[in-house]
Amino acid sequence: MPRAKNRQWIRRHINDPYVKLSQKEGYRSRAVYKLSEIHDRDKLFHAGMTVIDLGAAPGGWSQLAMELVGDRGQIFALDILPMDSIAGVTFVQGDFTEAETYQALQELLQKKQVDLIISDMSPNLSGQKAVDQPRSIYLAELALDFAEQHLKPGGDLLIKIFQGEGFDELNQQLRRLFAKVLIRKPKASRDCSREVYCLAKNLLGNKSS
């Protein structure tokens, strides 16, 4: 990142009200308020759920999820980056695009089906849309593939997607597999970002339809 842009990012980060709020409330990232807003609107979590958190580091989403599912719930979190432990959260460090990481998460689940998958995965951004967009869609497709295999019928999937080429096609795939698909742009998402969150609700029992 050029030095001038780096200084701009630092100033924006320091002055960001969601950064200040996360520090005050003890959350690990401002991103927690994206998930919190979606939950407040769409009631993603309830006590006792089993949840997968993809792209979890530094752990803000897992923190909030653990609060909402309670002691009877289970959170399995995954990221390519390390993440400090959170009580009640089982963490796997690895690259979700690699078969070994994918398999390690499957083995932890021990064939258990889950209630909700949340994914804030994002590629390392190059600043080139022609490169970043396909990478973003690929991660979203991997999350969807994992959801098809491990969500309970009636389960939900929340994935971050960048708007652009491939977005409509992925949206169509979601609509074939889930009863309802909603697009959410939380207030905590920066205006300059192309990110939106696709909330796919109620996985259909007949996945081949």
Long-range contacts (C-beta under 8 A, 24 or more apart in sequence): 18-188, 22-60, 27-60, 27-63, 27-64, 28-58, 28-59, 28-60, 28-63, 28-84, 29-58, 29-59, 29-60, 30-60, 30-188, 31-60, 31-61, 31-120, 31-188, 32-60, 32-61, 32-63, 32-64, 33-186, 33-187, 33-188, 34-120, 34-186, 34-188, 34-189, 34-197, 35-60, 35-61, 35-64, 35-65, 35-118, 35-120, 35-158, 35-186, 36-64, 37-184, 37-186, 37-187, 37-188, 38-158, 38-184, 38-186, 38-197, 38-199, 39-64, 39-68, 41-184, 42-182, 42-184, 42-199, 42-201, 44-68, 44-116, 44-118, 44-156, 44-158, 44-199, 45-69, 45-116, 47-72, 47-73, 48-72, 48-73, 49-73, 49-74, 49-115, 49-116, 50-74, 50-76, 50-112, 50-113, 50-114, 50-115, 50-116, 51-75, 51-76, 51-114, 51-115, 51-116, 51-117, 51-118, 52-76, 52-77, 52-78, 52-105, 52-114, 52-116, 52-117, 52-118, 52-146, 52-150, 53-77, 53-78, 53-89, 53-118, 53-119, 53-120, 54-78, 54-79, 54-96, 54-117, 54-118, 54-119, 54-120, 54-121, 54-143, 54-146, 55-79, 55-96, 55-119, 55-120, 55-121, 55-122, 55-139, 55-160, 56-83, 56-91, 56-120, 57-81, 57-82, 57-83, 58-83, 58-84, 59-83, 59-84, 59-86, 59-89, 61-118, 61-120, 62-86, 62-89, 62-91, 65-118, 76-105, 76-108, 76-109, 76-114, 78-105, 96-121, 96-139, 96-142, 97-138, 97-139, 97-142, 102-142, 102-146, 105-146, 106-149, 106-150, 109-150, 113-150, 113-151, 113-152, 113-155, 114-150, 114-151, 114-152, 114-155, 115-151, 115-152, 115-155, 115-156, 116-151, 116-155, 116-156, 116-157, 116-158, 117-143, 117-146, 117-147, 117-150, 117-151, 117-155, 117-156, 117-157, 117-158, 117-159, 118-157, 118-158, 118-159, 119-143, 119-157, 119-158, 119-159, 119-160, 120-160, 121-159, 121-160, 122-160, 122-195, 129-164, 132-162, 133-162, 133-164, 133-165, 133-166, 134-165, 134-166, 136-160, 136-161, 136-162, 136-164, 137-161, 137-162, 137-165, 137-166, 137-167, 137-170, 140-170, 140-198, 141-170, 141-173, 144-170, 144-173, 144-174, 144-177, 147-200, 147-203, 148-177, 148-203, 148-207, 151-203, 152-203, 153-203, 153-204, 153-205, 154-202, 154-203, 154-205, 155-202, 155-203, 156-199, 156-200, 156-201, 156-202, 156-203, 157-198, 157-199, 157-200, 157-203, 158-197, 158-198, 158-199, 158-200, 159-197, 159-198, 159-200, 160-195, 160-196, 160-197, 161-195, 161-196, 161-197, 161-198, 162-194, 162-195, 162-196, 163-194, 163-195, 163-196, 164-194, 170-198, 171-198, 174-198, 174-200, 176-209, 177-203, 177-204, 177-207, 178-202, 178-203, 178-204, 179-204
